[in-house]
């Protein structure tokens, strides 16, 4: 069974960001959203990488990354602070492009 190392690494990055947000700011919203998005991206990326999945299976993780990009991008635009919102927005956009490219 193939493993999407980059997809799983990104999912871990998102989940870890939620945990760090909780530890630094006691933000349960950061914890919940980080763990939920991390789990959804992990599961959908692994499903898309599985041997029997069609190329269109990459639409799900791409859509999740676009949503994360939009949310964190708007937070970055509000705060003008690159860390953490800007970095998550940029990496989410790059991962969305990666997953979308796999549908071609």
N, CA, C and O atoms as a MOPAC input file, in Angstrom:
PM7 MOZYME 1SCF
protein

 N      0.83800 1    -1.18000 1     0.00000 1
 C      0.00000 1     0.00000 1     0.00000 1
 C      0.88100 1     1.24100 1     0.00000 1
 O      1.72300 1     1.40600 1     0.88200 1
 N      0.69000 1     2.11900 1    -0.98800 1
 C      1.49800 1     3.32800 1    -1.04900 1
 C      1.15400 1     4.29000 1     0.08600 1
 O      0.01700 1     4.34800 1     0.55400 1
 N      2.15800 1     5.03500 1     0.51200 1
 C      1.98300 1     5.99600 1     1.60100 1
 C      2.29800 1     7.38300 1     1.05800 1
 O      3.32000 1     7.58300 1     0.40200 1
 N      1.42000 1     8.33400 1     1.33100 1
 C      1.63700 1     9.71900 1     0.93300 1
 C      2.39800 1    10.42000 1     2.05900 1
 O      1.79600 1    11.00700 1     2.95800 1
 N      3.71700 1    10.35100 1     1.99700 1
 C      4.57100 1    10.91000 1     3.04500 1
 C      4.34000 1    12.40800 1     3.19800 1
 O      4.20800 1    12.90400 1     4.31700 1
 N      4.29200 1    13.12800 1     2.08900 1
 C      4.11600 1    14.57800 1     2.15700 1
 C      2.73600 1    14.94100 1     2.71300 1
 O      2.61200 1    15.86800 1     3.51300 1
 N      1.71600 1    14.21900 1     2.29300 1
 C      0.36900 1    14.47200 1     2.80900 1
 C      0.25700 1    14.20100 1     4.29600 1
 O     -0.34700 1    14.97900 1     5.03400 1
 N      0.84300 1    13.09300 1     4.73400 1
 C      0.81400 1    12.76300 1     6.15800 1
 C      1.65500 1    13.74500 1     6.96900 1
 O      1.29800 1    14.08300 1     8.09800 1
 N      2.75700 1    14.19900 1     6.40900 1
 C      3.59800 1    15.18400 1     7.09900 1
 C      2.85100 1    16.50600 1     7.26200 1
 O      2.92600 1    17.14800 1     8.31000 1
 N      2.13100 1    16.90500 1     6.21700 1
 C      1.35200 1    18.13800 1     6.30600 1
 C      0.23500 1    17.99800 1     7.33600 1
 O     -0.03000 1    18.92800 1     8.09900 1
 N     -0.41300 1    16.84700 1     7.35800 1
 C     -1.48000 1    16.60800 1     8.34100 1
 C     -0.92400 1    16.68000 1     9.76200 1
 O     -1.56100 1    17.23900 1    10.65500 1
 N      0.25600 1    16.11700 1     9.96700 1
 C      0.89100 1    16.18400 1    11.28800 1
 C      1.26100 1    17.61900 1    11.63900 1
 O      1.13800 1    18.03000 1    12.79300 1
 N      1.71400 1    18.38400 1    10.64400 1
 C      2.04400 1    19.80000 1    10.83300 1
 C      0.81900 1    20.58700 1    11.29600 1
 O      0.91000 1    21.41300 1    12.20400 1
 N     -0.32600 1    20.32500 1    10.66600 1
 C     -1.57300 1    21.01900 1    11.02100 1
 C     -2.01500 1    20.62200 1    12.43400 1
 O     -2.37600 1    21.48000 1    13.24000 1
 N     -1.98500 1    19.32400 1    12.72800 1
 C     -2.40100 1    18.85400 1    14.05200 1
 C     -1.47300 1    19.39200 1    15.13800 1
 O     -1.93800 1    19.82100 1    16.19500 1
 N     -0.18400 1    19.37300 1    14.88800 1
 C      0.77900 1    19.90300 1    15.85500 1
 C      0.57700 1    21.40200 1    16.07000 1
 O      0.73100 1    21.89700 1    17.18600 1
 N      0.23700 1    22.11500 1    15.01000 1
 C     -0.05400 1    23.54000 1    15.14400 1
 C     -1.23900 1    23.78800 1    16.05800 1
 O     -1.24100 1    24.74200 1    16.83600 1
 N     -2.24800 1    22.93200 1    15.96500 1
 C     -3.39400 1    23.05400 1    16.86100 1
 C     -3.01100 1    22.81300 1    18.30700 1
 O     -3.48000 1    23.51200 1    19.20500 1
 N     -2.16100 1    21.82600 1    18.53300 1
 C     -1.70700 1    21.52700 1    19.89800 1
 C     -0.87300 1    22.68300 1    20.44000 1
 O     -1.03800 1    23.08000 1    21.59300 1
 N      0.01700 1    23.22200 1    19.61700 1
 C      0.84600 1    24.34600 1    20.06300 1
 C     -0.02200 1    25.56800 1    20.34500 1
 O      0.21300 1    26.28400 1    21.31900 1
 N     -1.02500 1    25.81000 1    19.50100 1
 C     -1.94300 1    26.92200 1    19.74200 1
 C     -2.67700 1    26.78300 1    21.05900 1
 O     -2.91900 1    27.76600 1    21.76000 1
 N     -3.02800 1    25.55000 1    21.38700 1
 C     -3.69500 1    25.30400 1    22.66800 1
 C     -2.73500 1    25.53900 1    23.84200 1
 O     -3.09700 1    26.17500 1    24.83200 1
 N     -1.52200 1    25.02300 1    23.72100 1
 C     -0.55200 1    25.15400 1    24.80900 1
 C     -0.12900 1    26.60700 1    25.04400 1
 O      0.05900 1    27.02000 1    26.18800 1
 N      0.02100 1    27.38100 1    23.96700 1
 C      0.46700 1    28.76700 1    24.10900 1
 C     -0.65100 1    29.70300 1    24.54300 1
 O     -0.43000 1    30.60700 1    25.34900 1
 N     -1.85400 1    29.48900 1    24.01100 1
 C     -2.93100 1    30.45100 1    24.24800 1
 C     -4.14600 1    29.86200 1    24.94400 1
 O     -5.14800 1    30.54700 1    25.15000 1
 N     -4.05300 1    28.58300 1    25.30700 1
 C     -5.18000 1    27.89000 1    25.93000 1
 C     -6.42300 1    27.95500 1    25.04000 1
 O     -7.54700 1    28.07500 1    25.52800 1
 N     -6.19800 1    27.87400 1    23.71900 1
 C     -7.27100 1    27.99300 1    22.73900 1
 C     -7.79300 1    26.60900 1    22.36000 1
 O     -7.14800 1    25.86700 1    21.62000 1
 N     -8.96600 1    26.28100 1    22.88000 1
 C     -9.55700 1    24.98800 1    22.52600 1
 C    -10.00600 1    24.97000 1    21.06600 1
 O    -10.07500 1    23.90300 1    20.45700 1
 N    -10.31500 1    26.15000 1    20.49100 1
 C    -10.67700 1    26.22200 1    19.07800 1
 C     -9.48800 1    25.81800 1    18.20100 1
 O     -9.66000 1    25.11000 1    17.20900 1
 N     -8.29300 1    26.26500 1    18.56200 1
 C     -7.08900 1    25.87800 1    17.81900 1
 C     -6.84600 1    24.38300 1    17.92700 1
 O     -6.52600 1    23.72300 1    16.93900 1
 N     -6.99900 1    23.85500 1    19.13100 1
 C     -6.79100 1    22.43100 1    19.33800 1
 C     -7.78200 1    21.61600 1    18.52200 1
 O     -7.38900 1    20.69100 1    17.81200 1
 N     -9.05000 1    21.95000 1    18.61700 1
 C    -10.08000 1    21.18800 1    17.90700 1
 C     -9.91200 1    21.29500 1    16.39900 1
 O     -9.94300 1    20.28100 1    15.70200 1
 N     -9.73400 1    22.50300 1    15.88700 1
 C     -9.61600 1    22.64600 1    14.43500 1
 C     -8.33300 1    22.01500 1    13.91000 1
 O     -8.33900 1    21.40600 1    12.84100 1
 N     -7.24000 1    22.15100 1    14.64300 1
 C     -5.98800 1    21.52200 1    14.21100 1
 C     -6.08600 1    20.01300 1    14.16400 1
 O     -5.65400 1    19.38500 1    13.19800 1
 N     -6.66000 1    19.42500 1    15.22000 1
 C     -6.77800 1    17.96600 1    15.24300 1
 C     -7.78200 1    17.46000 1    14.21800 1
 O     -7.55200 1    16.42900 1    13.58400 1
 N     -8.89200 1    18.17100 1    14.04700 1
 C     -9.90200 1    17.73600 1    13.07200 1
 C     -9.36500 1    17.85700 1    11.65300 1
 O     -9.46000 1    16.90800 1    10.87400 1
 N     -8.80100 1    19.01500 1    11.30700 1
 C     -8.25300 1    19.17300 1     9.96200 1
 C     -7.08100 1    18.23200 1     9.72500 1
 O     -6.95300 1    17.67100 1     8.63700 1
 N     -6.22700 1    18.05000 1    10.72100 1
 C     -5.11300 1    17.11600 1    10.57500 1
 C     -5.58900 1    15.70000 1    10.30800 1
 O     -5.04900 1    15.00900 1     9.44400 1
 N     -6.60300 1    15.26800 1    11.05200 1
 C     -7.13200 1    13.91900 1    10.85900 1
 C     -7.80400 1    13.77600 1     9.50000 1
 O     -7.60500 1    12.77500 1     8.81100 1
 N     -8.60100 1    14.77700 1     9.10900 1
 C     -9.29300 1    14.69400 1     7.81100 1
 C     -8.31600 1    14.71000 1     6.64300 1
 O     -8.48300 1    13.96000 1     5.68100 1
 N     -7.30500 1    15.55500 1     6.72200 1
 C     -6.30000 1    15.60400 1     5.65400 1
 C     -5.51700 1    14.30000 1     5.61400 1
 O     -5.23000 1    13.77700 1     4.53700 1
 N     -5.17400 1    13.77700 1     6.77500 1
 C     -4.43800 1    12.51700 1     6.83700 1
 C     -5.23900 1    11.37500 1     6.20300 1
 O     -4.72600 1    10.63700 1     5.36200 1
 N     -6.47900 1    11.24500 1     6.60900 1
 C     -7.31600 1    10.15900 1     6.08400 1
 C     -7.58100 1    10.31300 1     4.59300 1
 O     -7.48600 1     9.34200 1     3.84200 1
 N     -7.90900 1    11.51700 1     4.16300 1
 C     -8.22300 1    11.70400 1     2.74300 1
 C     -6.97400 1    11.58700 1     1.86500 1
 O     -7.05200 1    11.07200 1     0.74900 1
 N     -5.84100 1    12.05300 1     2.35000 1
 C     -4.60100 1    11.92700 1     1.57100 1
 C     -4.19500 1    10.46700 1     1.44900 1
 O     -3.74100 1    10.03100 1     0.39100 1
 N     -4.35600 1     9.71800 1     2.51900 1
 C     -4.00200 1     8.30400 1     2.46800 1
 C     -4.96000 1     7.52700 1     1.57200 1
 O     -4.54600 1     6.62300 1     0.84700 1
 N     -6.24900 1     7.88400 1     1.62600 1
 C     -7.22200 1     7.24400 1     0.73700 1
 C     -6.89500 1     7.54600 1    -0.71700 1
 O     -6.96000 1     6.65700 1    -1.56600 1
 N     -6.54300 1     8.80200 1    -1.01200 1
 C     -6.20900 1     9.18300 1    -2.38700 1
 C     -4.95400 1     8.47500 1    -2.87800 1
 O     -4.80900 1     8.22800 1    -4.07500 1
 N     -4.04700 1     8.14700 1    -1.96300 1
 C     -2.79900 1     7.47300 1    -2.34900 1
 C     -2.97000 1     5.96700 1    -2.49200 1
 O     -2.09500 1     5.29500 1    -3.03700 1
 N     -4.08400 1     5.43200 1    -2.01000 1
 C     -4.26300 1     3.97700 1    -2.05400 1
 C     -4.34000 1     3.49700 1    -3.49800 1
 O     -4.69900 1     4.25300 1    -4.40200 1
 N     -4.00300 1     2.25200 1    -3.69400 1
 C     -3.84600 1     1.67700 1    -5.03200 1
 C     -5.12900 1     1.73000 1    -5.86000 1
 O     -5.06200 1     1.96700 1    -7.06600 1
 N     -6.28300 1     1.51700 1    -5.25100 1
 C     -7.52600 1     1.45700 1    -6.01400 1
 C     -8.22500 1     2.78300 1    -6.20300 1
 O     -9.24300 1     2.83800 1    -6.89200 1
 N     -7.71800 1     3.85600 1    -5.61700 1
 C     -8.39700 1     5.15200 1    -5.68200 1
 C     -8.19100 1     5.80000 1    -7.05200 1
 O     -7.12500 1     5.68700 1    -7.65600 1
 N     -9.22600 1     6.47400 1    -7.52100 1
 C     -9.11500 1     7.19500 1    -8.78500 1
 C     -8.40300 1     8.53100 1    -8.55500 1
 O     -8.21300 1     8.96700 1    -7.41900 1
 N     -8.02100 1     9.16100 1    -9.65400 1
 C     -7.33300 1    10.44700 1    -9.53300 1
 C     -8.23200 1    11.49700 1    -8.89800 1
 O     -7.74600 1    12.41000 1    -8.23100 1
 N     -9.54100 1    11.37300 1    -9.10100 1
 C    -10.45900 1    12.36900 1    -8.54900 1
 C    -10.54500 1    12.30000 1    -7.02700 1
 O    -11.10500 1    13.20600 1    -6.41000 1
 N    -10.00800 1    11.25500 1    -6.40600 1
 C     -9.99600 1    11.15700 1    -4.94800 1
 C     -9.14200 1    12.25500 1    -4.32200 1
 O     -9.28100 1    12.54900 1    -3.13500 1
 N     -8.26800 1    12.85600 1    -5.10800 1
 C     -7.41900 1    13.93600 1    -4.60000 1
 C     -8.18300 1    15.24900 1    -4.43000 1
 O     -7.65100 1    16.20800 1    -3.87100 1
 N     -9.42000 1    15.29700 1    -4.90600 1
 C    -10.22100 1    16.51200 1    -4.76100 1
 C    -10.53600 1    16.77800 1    -3.28900 1
 O    -10.56400 1    17.93300 1    -2.86400 1
 N    -10.77000 1    15.72700 1    -2.51300 1
 C    -11.13600 1    15.90000 1    -1.10300 1
 C    -10.00400 1    16.55200 1    -0.30200 1
 O    -10.24100 1    17.57000 1     0.34900 1
 N     -8.78100 1    16.00300 1    -0.32600 1
 C     -7.72200 1    16.68700 1     0.43000 1
 C     -7.40100 1    18.06600 1    -0.13300 1
 O     -7.01200 1    18.96200 1     0.61700 1
 N     -7.55700 1    18.25300 1    -1.45500 1
 C     -7.32600 1    19.57200 1    -2.04000 1
 C     -8.33800 1    20.57600 1    -1.50500 1
 O     -7.97800 1    21.70700 1    -1.17900 1
 N     -9.60300 1    20.16900 1    -1.41300 1
 C    -10.65000 1    21.05900 1    -0.90200 1
 C    -10.40400 1    21.40400 1     0.56800 1
 O    -10.60000 1    22.54800 1     0.97800 1
 N     -9.97900 1    20.42300 1     1.35500 1
 C     -9.66400 1    20.69700 1     2.76200 1
 C     -8.53200 1    21.70500 1     2.87900 1
 O     -8.57100 1    22.59300 1     3.73100 1
 N     -7.53600 1    21.57200 1     2.03500 1
 C     -6.40900 1    22.51300 1     2.05900 1
 C     -6.84200 1    23.90900 1     1.62000 1
 O     -6.34100 1    24.90400 1     2.14200 1
 N     -7.77400 1    23.99100 1     0.65900 1
 C     -8.27800 1    25.29900 1     0.22800 1
 C     -9.03600 1    25.97200 1     1.36600 1
 O     -8.86700 1    27.16800 1     1.60200 1
 N     -9.87500 1    25.20600 1     2.07600 1
 C    -10.60500 1    25.76900 1     3.21600 1
 C     -9.62100 1    26.27300 1     4.27300 1
 O     -9.78400 1    27.36800 1     4.81000 1
 N     -8.61300 1    25.47400 1     4.56200 1
 C     -7.60700 1    25.88500 1     5.55300 1
 C     -6.86100 1    27.13100 1     5.08500 1
 O     -6.56500 1    28.02000 1     5.88300 1
 N     -6.55900 1    27.19200 1     3.79300 1
 C     -5.90500 1    28.37300 1     3.22000 1
 C     -6.77100 1    29.61700 1     3.38300 1
 O     -6.27400 1    30.67800 1     3.76200 1
 N     -8.06200 1    29.48600 1     3.09800 1
 C     -8.95700 1    30.64100 1     3.20500 1
 C     -9.09100 1    31.12700 1     4.64600 1
 O     -9.05600 1    32.33000 1     4.90300 1
 N     -9.24200 1    30.20300 1     5.57600 1
 C     -9.38600 1    30.58500 1     6.98500 1
 C     -8.10800 1    31.22500 1     7.50200 1
 O     -8.13800 1    32.31200 1     8.07800 1
 N     -6.99200 1    30.55100 1     7.29500 1
 C     -5.73000 1    31.07700 1     7.82900 1
 C     -5.24800 1    32.29800 1     7.04300 1
 O     -4.58800 1    33.17700 1     7.59800 1
 N     -5.57600 1    32.34800 1     5.76200 1
 C     -5.22900 1    33.52600 1     4.96800 1
 C     -5.95400 1    34.76600 1     5.45800 1
 O     -5.38000 1    35.85400 1     5.51400 1
 N     -7.23300 1    34.59000 1     5.81700 1
 C     -7.97700 1    35.74800 1     6.34400 1
 C     -7.42400 1    36.16600 1     7.71200 1
 O     -7.38500 1    37.35500 1     8.02900 1
 N     -7.00200 1    35.20100 1     8.51100 1
 C     -6.38500 1    35.54900 1     9.80500 1
 C     -5.06400 1    36.28100 1     9.60000 1
 O     -4.74500 1    37.21900 1    10.33000 1
 N     -4.30400 1    35.84900 1     8.61000 1
 C     -3.04100 1    36.51900 1     8.30900 1
 C     -3.28700 1    37.94900 1     7.83600 1
 O     -2.58000 1    38.87200 1     8.24100 1
 N     -4.29300 1    38.13100 1     6.97700 1
 C     -4.59600 1    39.46800 1     6.48100 1
 C     -5.04300 1    40.39300 1     7.61000 1
 O     -4.77800 1    41.59400 1     7.57100 1
 N     -5.72000 1    39.83700 1     8.61400 1
 C     -6.16900 1    40.64700 1     9.75000 1
 C     -5.01800 1    41.02200 1    10.66400 1
 O     -4.89600 1    42.17000 1    11.09000 1
 N     -4.17200 1    40.03800 1    10.96200 1
 C     -3.11500 1    40.25700 1    11.95700 1
 C     -1.81800 1    40.77000 1    11.35800 1
 O     -1.02400 1    41.40000 1    12.05800 1
 N     -1.58600 1    40.51300 1    10.07500 1
 C     -0.32600 1    40.85600 1     9.39600 1
 C      0.87800 1    40.16200 1    10.02100 1
 O      2.01500 1    40.59500 1     9.82800 1
 N      0.63400 1    39.08400 1    10.77400 1
 C      1.72000 1    38.31100 1    11.37700 1
 C      1.87700 1    37.01200 1    10.60100 1
 O      0.92500 1    36.24800 1    10.44700 1
 N      3.09400 1    36.77200 1    10.11200 1
 C      3.31700 1    35.57500 1     9.30700 1
 C      3.18200 1    34.29400 1    10.13100 1
 O      2.68100 1    33.28000 1     9.64400 1
 N      3.63100 1    34.35200 1    11.37200 1
 C      3.54600 1    33.16600 1    12.23200 1
 C      2.34000 1    33.28100 1    13.13900 1
 O      2.17900 1    34.31000 1    13.79400 1
 N      1.51500 1    32.30600 1    13.20700 1
 C      1.46700 1    31.05200 1    12.47000 1
 C      0.54800 1    31.09700 1    11.25700 1
 O      0.65700 1    30.25100 1    10.36900 1
 N     -0.36900 1    32.08900 1    11.20400 1
 C     -1.40400 1    32.07300 1    10.17300 1
 C     -0.84200 1    32.14300 1     8.76100 1
 O     -1.30500 1    31.41600 1     7.88300 1
 N      0.13500 1    32.99200 1     8.52600 1
 C      0.70700 1    33.12900 1     7.18700 1
 C      1.39200 1    31.86200 1     6.71700 1
 O      1.25600 1    31.46200 1     5.56100 1
 N      2.12900 1    31.23500 1     7.62000 1
 C      2.82900 1    30.01500 1     7.24200 1
 C      1.84900 1    28.88700 1     6.93800 1
 O      2.04100 1    28.14700 1     5.97300 1
 N      0.81800 1    28.74800 1     7.73400 1
 C     -0.17900 1    27.70500 1     7.49000 1
 C     -0.92600 1    27.99900 1     6.19000 1
 O     -1.23400 1    27.07600 1     5.43600 1
 N     -1.21900 1    29.27000 1     5.91800 1
 C     -1.90500 1    29.63400 1     4.67800 1
 C     -1.05500 1    29.27700 1     3.45500 1
 O     -1.56100 1    28.70700 1     2.48900 1
 N      0.21800 1    29.61000 1     3.50200 1
 C      1.10600 1    29.33200 1     2.37000 1
 C      1.26900 1    27.82200 1     2.15600 1
 O      1.16300 1    27.34000 1     1.02800 1
 N      1.52200 1    27.08600 1     3.22500 1
 C      1.69800 1    25.63900 1     3.07100 1
 C      0.39200 1    24.97200 1     2.64900 1
 O      0.41600 1    23.99400 1     1.90000 1
 N     -0.73400 1    25.47900 1     3.11300 1
 C     -2.02400 1    24.92900 1     2.69600 1
 C     -2.25500 1    25.16300 1     1.20800 1
 O     -2.74700 1    24.27900 1     0.50600 1
 N     -1.90400 1    26.34300 1     0.73200 1
 C     -2.04600 1    26.63800 1    -0.69000 1
 C     -1.15700 1    25.72400 1    -1.52700 1
 O     -1.58900 1    25.19700 1    -2.55300 1
 N      0.07400 1    25.53900 1    -1.08800 1
 C      0.99300 1    24.64900 1    -1.82100 1
 C      0.47800 1    23.21600 1    -1.84600 1
 O      0.57200 1    22.54000 1    -2.87000 1
 N     -0.05800 1    22.75400 1    -0.73700 1
 C     -0.59400 1    21.39100 1    -0.69500 1
 C     -1.86600 1    21.27600 1    -1.52900 1
 O     -2.10100 1    20.23700 1    -2.14500 1
 N     -2.68400 1    22.31500 1    -1.56100 1
 C     -3.88700 1    22.29300 1    -2.40100 1
 C     -3.49700 1    22.18500 1    -3.87100 1
 O     -4.11600 1    21.44100 1    -4.63200 1
 N     -2.47200 1    22.92800 1    -4.26100 1
 C     -1.97900 1    22.85000 1    -5.64200 1
 C     -1.45500 1    21.45900 1    -5.93800 1
 O     -1.70800 1    20.91000 1    -7.01000 1
 N     -0.73200 1    20.89200 1    -5.00100 1
 C     -0.18100 1    19.54000 1    -5.17600 1
 C     -1.28600 1    18.51700 1    -5.37900 1
 O     -1.23300 1    17.71100 1    -6.30800 1
 N     -2.29700 1    18.55200 1    -4.49800 1
 C     -3.38800 1    17.58300 1    -4.61000 1
 C     -4.19200 1    17.82600 1    -5.89500 1
 O     -4.60000 1    16.87100 1    -6.55500 1
 N     -4.42000 1    19.08600 1    -6.25100 1
 C     -5.17900 1    19.39000 1    -7.46600 1
 C     -4.42000 1    18.92500 1    -8.70200 1
 O     -5.03000 1    18.44300 1    -9.65700 1
 N     -3.10000 1    19.06400 1    -8.69600 1
 C     -2.30000 1    18.62300 1    -9.82500 1
 C     -2.37600 1    17.11600 1   -10.03300 1
 O     -2.23700 1    16.63100 1   -11.15600 1
 N     -2.59500 1    16.38300 1    -8.95500 1
 C     -2.69100 1    14.92800 1    -9.07200 1
 C     -3.99000 1    14.48800 1    -9.73300 1
 O     -4.10700 1    13.33900 1   -10.15900 1
 N     -4.98200 1    15.40100 1    -9.82600 1
 C     -6.24200 1    15.03200 1   -10.47300 1
 C     -6.13200 1    15.10200 1   -11.98600 1
 O     -6.98500 1    14.56500 1   -12.69300 1
 N     -5.09300 1    15.75500 1   -12.49600 1
 C     -4.93000 1    15.91100 1   -13.94700 1
 C     -4.43600 1    14.65400 1   -14.60900 1
 O     -4.25000 1    14.62800 1   -15.82500 1

